[in-house]
Amino acid sequence: MRLADKIALVTGAASGFGAGIARRYAAEGAKVVCADINLAGAEAIAREIGGVAAGGDVSRGEDVAAMLGRAVEAFGGLDILVNNAGTTHRNRPLLEVTEAEFDRVYAVNVKSIYWTTLHAVPLFRRQGRGGVILNIASTAGIRPRPGLTWYNGTKGAVNVITLSMAQELARDGIRVNAICPVIGETALLEAFMGMPDTPENRARFLATIPLGRLSTPADVANAAVFLAEDASGFLTGVLLPVDGGRTA
């Protein structure tokens, strides 16, 4: 198993990419903490994979501290942190996005990484065995789509933060990478599209992806295993598109 005996915390694990990552990590031998603001959903995934659940809002420092505490309490430490929790404003002209929507998307997509870093890095350092931080970014931070300007900005921030963290934390043996999926088959799909998910509307987005389909949780989970396993121990500062050629 590629992640045998590793301890992983996956945020946003109740659905979508996070659930896919949690399932695959467990299948590869990891002990997984499924964290989500939807505690019932996180508990359901945890029961399915034999992990444990933690509730909370990733934009709140005390909630993040509790999530990390759950990993230590249940499994004795942490090896892999996956910053997957994310949200978006609906695809619409940039002047129509409200301040509340702007604040929330930056809090969940960017400030959450500030909080998880503040709590996870000291833990990794105390353990003395390095660690892996994996940020789920987006092709939106590489090749933005119109109508998602403020969301695009959050993912651009995630990409730059990933590169900077990789440089600063390398001396501690902490690897920091990002996965950049193209628009995917998740609960946020219609918000990203800004229109109903009909075959005709979906075709407009598929036309921009050379391999001709949306990303899936399995696609992202495959990349998440690769970047977390020991065989990738010399990879840090990678922004890995999982995008069917969208950013090529």
One Martini backbone bead per residue (centre of mass of N, CA, C, O) as a GRO file, in nm:
protein
  248
    1MET     BB    1   0.097   0.035   0.021
    2ARG     BB    2   0.141   0.383  -0.033
    3LEU     BB    3   0.008   0.476   0.283
    4ALA     BB    4   0.119   0.319   0.509
    5ASP     BB    5   0.056   0.454   0.828
    6LYS     BB    6  -0.060   0.711   0.754
    7ILE     BB    7  -0.154   1.044   0.854
    8ALA     BB    8  -0.466   1.203   0.764
    9LEU     BB    9  -0.595   1.529   0.666
   10VAL     BB   10  -0.925   1.611   0.534
   11THR     BB   11  -1.073   1.865   0.388
   12GLY     BB   12  -1.378   1.845   0.264
   13ALA     BB   13  -1.477   1.515   0.306
   14ALA     BB   14  -1.800   1.484   0.244
   15SER     BB   15  -1.721   1.559  -0.063
   16GLY     BB   16  -1.603   1.513  -0.353
   17PHE     BB   17  -1.274   1.540  -0.355
   18GLY     BB   18  -1.244   1.472  -0.052
   19ALA     BB   19  -1.381   1.196  -0.059
   20GLY     BB   20  -1.192   1.073  -0.270
   21ILE     BB   21  -0.935   1.101  -0.104
   22ALA     BB   22  -1.016   0.948   0.150
   23ARG     BB   23  -1.073   0.677   0.014
   24ARG     BB   24  -0.792   0.636  -0.118
   25TYR     BB   25  -0.618   0.654   0.132
   26ALA     BB   26  -0.742   0.413   0.278
   27ALA     BB   27  -0.678   0.205   0.048
   28GLU     BB   28  -0.353   0.287   0.102
   29GLY     BB   29  -0.338   0.281   0.448
   30ALA     BB   30  -0.460   0.521   0.576
   31LYS     BB   31  -0.524   0.746   0.835
   32VAL     BB   32  -0.841   0.921   0.854
   33VAL     BB   33  -0.941   1.259   0.867
   34CYS     BB   34  -1.270   1.385   0.844
   35ALA     BB   35  -1.325   1.716   0.741
   36ASP     BB   36  -1.620   1.924   0.819
   37ILE     BB   37  -1.895   2.130   0.838
   38ASN     BB   38  -2.026   1.851   0.764
   39LEU     BB   39  -2.043   1.620   0.995
   40ALA     BB   40  -2.230   1.400   0.887
   41GLY     BB   41  -2.071   1.356   0.626
   42ALA     BB   42  -1.800   1.287   0.759
   43GLU     BB   43  -1.903   1.042   0.918
   44ALA     BB   44  -1.984   0.871   0.675
   45ILE     BB   45  -1.703   0.845   0.550
   46ALA     BB   46  -1.558   0.734   0.800
   47ARG     BB   47  -1.722   0.473   0.821
   48GLU     BB   48  -1.654   0.362   0.538
   49ILE     BB   49  -1.311   0.382   0.592
   50GLY     BB   50  -1.216   0.381   0.905
   51GLY     BB   51  -1.233   0.655   1.035
   52VAL     BB   52  -1.247   0.998   1.129
   53ALA     BB   53  -1.417   1.282   1.263
   54ALA     BB   54  -1.450   1.647   1.187
   55GLY     BB   55  -1.560   1.950   1.279
   56GLY     BB   56  -1.581   2.263   1.093
   57ASP     BB   57  -1.428   2.581   1.023
   58VAL     BB   58  -1.153   2.671   0.826
   59SER     BB   59  -1.177   2.996   0.900
   60ARG     BB   60  -1.124   2.887   1.200
   61GLY     BB   61  -0.883   2.841   1.427
   62GLU     BB   62  -1.026   2.662   1.647
   63ASP     BB   63  -1.124   2.447   1.446
   64VAL     BB   64  -0.851   2.361   1.336
   65ALA     BB   65  -0.727   2.273   1.603
   66ALA     BB   66  -0.935   2.043   1.643
   67MET     BB   67  -0.861   1.878   1.396
   68LEU     BB   68  -0.568   1.822   1.478
   69GLY     BB   69  -0.643   1.698   1.754
   70ARG     BB   70  -0.788   1.451   1.633
   71ALA     BB   71  -0.539   1.317   1.511
   72VAL     BB   72  -0.382   1.285   1.775
   73GLU     BB   73  -0.598   1.134   1.939
   74ALA     BB   74  -0.650   0.892   1.732
   75PHE     BB   75  -0.323   0.853   1.597
   76GLY     BB   76  -0.064   1.049   1.713
   77GLY     BB   77  -0.079   1.246   1.447
   78LEU     BB   78   0.100   1.369   1.139
   79ASP     BB   79   0.165   1.358   0.768
   80ILE     BB   80  -0.109   1.464   0.615
   81LEU     BB   81  -0.223   1.764   0.448
   82VAL     BB   82  -0.550   1.849   0.313
   83ASN     BB   83  -0.647   2.139   0.132
   84ASN     BB   84  -0.984   2.123   0.015
   85ALA     BB   85  -1.155   2.327   0.112
   86GLY     BB   86  -1.429   2.494  -0.070
   87THR     BB   87  -1.541   2.782  -0.264
   88THR     BB   88  -1.796   2.991  -0.431
   89HIS     BB   89  -1.906   3.196  -0.655
   90ARG     BB   90  -2.112   3.275  -0.881
   91ASN     BB   91  -2.128   3.298  -1.206
   92ARG     BB   92  -2.039   3.641  -1.262
   93PRO     BB   93  -2.010   3.948  -1.267
   94LEU     BB   94  -1.785   4.116  -1.071
   95LEU     BB   95  -1.994   4.351  -0.973
   96GLU     BB   96  -2.210   4.123  -0.843
   97VAL     BB   97  -2.035   4.062  -0.609
   98THR     BB   98  -2.042   4.039  -0.288
   99GLU     BB   99  -1.886   4.097   0.001
  100ALA     BB  100  -1.969   3.835   0.140
  101GLU     BB  101  -1.872   3.650  -0.084
  102PHE     BB  102  -1.581   3.740  -0.090
  103ASP     BB  103  -1.508   3.679   0.206
  104ARG     BB  104  -1.576   3.375   0.200
  105VAL     BB  105  -1.385   3.276  -0.028
  106TYR     BB  106  -1.125   3.374   0.119
  107ALA     BB  107  -1.160   3.223   0.386
  108VAL     BB  108  -1.177   2.928   0.270
  109ASN     BB  109  -0.935   2.931   0.044
  110VAL     BB  110  -0.706   3.097   0.225
  111LYS     BB  111  -0.721   3.126   0.538
  112SER     BB  112  -0.715   2.822   0.594
  113ILE     BB  113  -0.408   2.792   0.533
  114TYR     BB  114  -0.312   2.961   0.760
  115TRP     BB  115  -0.431   2.784   0.988
  116THR     BB  116  -0.309   2.507   0.918
  117THR     BB  117  -0.018   2.601   0.932
  118LEU     BB  118  -0.008   2.703   1.229
  119HIS     BB  119  -0.081   2.399   1.335
  120ALA     BB  120   0.098   2.189   1.163
  121VAL     BB  121   0.397   2.272   1.166
  122PRO     BB  122   0.463   2.232   1.467
  123LEU     BB  123   0.393   1.933   1.459
  124PHE     BB  124   0.599   1.843   1.253
  125ARG     BB  125   0.844   1.944   1.414
  126ARG     BB  126   0.803   1.771   1.670
  127GLN     BB  127   0.819   1.492   1.521
  128GLY     BB  128   1.071   1.489   1.300
  129ARG     BB  129   0.938   1.371   0.988
  130GLY     BB  130   0.795   1.576   0.857
  131GLY     BB  131   0.582   1.641   0.560
  132VAL     BB  132   0.250   1.697   0.408
  133ILE     BB  133   0.128   1.950   0.180
  134LEU     BB  134  -0.200   1.973   0.022
  135ASN     BB  135  -0.327   2.178  -0.231
  136ILE     BB  136  -0.643   2.270  -0.359
  137ALA     BB  137  -0.677   2.415  -0.642
  138SER     BB  138  -0.663   2.556  -0.984
  139THR     BB  139  -0.698   2.656  -1.308
  140ALA     BB  140  -0.794   2.945  -1.219
  141GLY     BB  141  -0.478   3.020  -1.138
  142ILE     BB  142  -0.382   2.998  -1.458
  143ARG     BB  143  -0.675   2.988  -1.637
  144PRO     BB  144  -0.907   3.200  -1.643
  145ARG     BB  145  -1.247   3.261  -1.603
  146PRO     BB  146  -1.508   3.423  -1.666
  147GLY     BB  147  -1.709   3.511  -1.370
  148LEU     BB  148  -1.448   3.423  -1.150
  149THR     BB  149  -1.251   3.636  -1.035
  150TRP     BB  150  -1.243   3.597  -0.719
  151TYR     BB  151  -1.188   3.299  -0.726
  152ASN     BB  152  -0.933   3.306  -0.895
  153GLY     BB  153  -0.772   3.466  -0.681
  154THR     BB  154  -0.761   3.242  -0.469
  155LYS     BB  155  -0.601   3.036  -0.651
  156GLY     BB  156  -0.360   3.212  -0.698
  157ALA     BB  157  -0.283   3.224  -0.401
  158VAL     BB  158  -0.241   2.922  -0.358
  159ASN     BB  159  -0.008   2.891  -0.555
  160VAL     BB  160   0.190   3.094  -0.422
  161ILE     BB  161   0.188   2.974  -0.141
  162THR     BB  162   0.300   2.701  -0.221
  163LEU     BB  163   0.575   2.799  -0.326
  164SER     BB  164   0.665   2.942  -0.064
  165MET     BB  165   0.636   2.708   0.137
  166ALA     BB  166   0.835   2.517   0.000
  167GLN     BB  167   1.081   2.692   0.059
  168GLU     BB  168   1.051   2.738   0.377
  169LEU     BB  169   0.997   2.410   0.458
  170ALA     BB  170   1.232   2.229   0.354
  171ARG     BB  171   1.419   2.225   0.612
  172ASP     BB  172   1.182   2.032   0.754
  173GLY     BB  173   1.066   1.820   0.541
  174ILE     BB  174   0.835   1.991   0.401
  175ARG     BB  175   0.595   1.928   0.168
  176VAL     BB  176   0.462   2.145  -0.106
  177ASN     BB  177   0.158   2.107  -0.288
  178ALA     BB  178  -0.047   2.119  -0.595
  179ILE     BB  179  -0.376   2.092  -0.720
  180CYS     BB  180  -0.522   2.157  -1.063
  181PRO     BB  181  -0.832   2.153  -1.138
  182VAL     BB  182  -1.077   2.122  -1.332
  183ILE     BB  183  -1.377   2.126  -1.386
  184GLY     BB  184  -1.618   1.943  -1.187
  185GLU     BB  185  -1.791   1.664  -1.038
  186THR     BB  186  -1.972   1.864  -0.833
  187ALA     BB  187  -2.169   2.067  -0.630
  188LEU     BB  188  -2.029   2.333  -0.788
  189LEU     BB  189  -2.087   2.331  -1.092
  190GLU     BB  190  -2.319   2.546  -1.135
  191ALA     BB  191  -2.161   2.781  -1.015
  192PHE     BB  192  -1.933   2.777  -1.224
  193MET     BB  193  -2.128   2.805  -1.474
  194GLY     BB  194  -2.401   2.986  -1.425
  195MET     BB  195  -2.583   2.729  -1.493
  196PRO     BB  196  -2.741   2.482  -1.595
  197ASP     BB  197  -2.690   2.122  -1.607
  198THR     BB  198  -2.679   2.076  -1.924
  199PRO     BB  199  -2.574   1.939  -2.208
  200GLU     BB  200  -2.532   2.211  -2.352
  201ASN     BB  201  -2.374   2.361  -2.129
  202ARG     BB  202  -2.151   2.153  -2.085
  203ALA     BB  203  -2.033   2.163  -2.376
  204ARG     BB  204  -1.898   2.443  -2.346
  205PHE     BB  205  -1.680   2.337  -2.143
  206LEU     BB  206  -1.569   2.084  -2.291
  207ALA     BB  207  -1.447   2.251  -2.534
  208THR     BB  208  -1.193   2.350  -2.331
  209ILE     BB  209  -1.123   2.031  -2.312
  210PRO     BB  210  -0.933   1.819  -2.483
  211LEU     BB  211  -1.042   1.539  -2.337
  212GLY     BB  212  -1.370   1.590  -2.296
  213ARG     BB  213  -1.385   1.635  -1.969
  214LEU     BB  214  -1.433   1.620  -1.651
  215SER     BB  215  -1.345   1.614  -1.349
  216THR     BB  216  -1.269   1.385  -1.081
  217PRO     BB  217  -1.221   1.248  -0.779
  218ALA     BB  218  -1.029   1.029  -0.891
  219ASP     BB  219  -0.824   1.211  -1.026
  220VAL     BB  220  -0.741   1.367  -0.768
  221ALA     BB  221  -0.668   1.121  -0.592
  222ASN     BB  222  -0.434   1.015  -0.759
  223ALA     BB  223  -0.258   1.270  -0.720
  224ALA     BB  224  -0.263   1.268  -0.404
  225VAL     BB  225  -0.101   1.011  -0.373
  226PHE     BB  226   0.154   1.080  -0.529
  227LEU     BB  227   0.228   1.347  -0.352
  228ALA     BB  228   0.235   1.172  -0.064
  229GLU     BB  229   0.431   0.971  -0.126
  230ASP     BB  230   0.757   0.861  -0.088
  231ALA     BB  231   0.826   0.851  -0.401
  232SER     BB  232   0.783   1.192  -0.382
  233GLY     BB  233   1.023   1.316  -0.192
  234PHE     BB  234   1.141   1.534  -0.434
  235LEU     BB  235   0.859   1.687  -0.424
  236THR     BB  236   0.834   2.046  -0.453
  237GLY     BB  237   0.647   2.305  -0.580
  238VAL     BB  238   0.393   2.176  -0.716
  239LEU     BB  239   0.174   2.239  -1.004
  240LEU     BB  240  -0.087   2.013  -1.074
  241PRO     BB  241  -0.251   1.943  -1.347
  242VAL     BB  242  -0.608   1.831  -1.363
  243ASP     BB  243  -0.727   1.901  -1.707
  244GLY     BB  244  -0.713   1.771  -2.000
  245GLY     BB  245  -0.537   2.038  -2.122
  246ARG     BB  246  -0.635   2.330  -2.050
  247THR     BB  247  -0.321   2.456  -1.979
  248ALA     BB  248  -0.139   2.384  -2.243
   0.00000   0.00000   0.00000
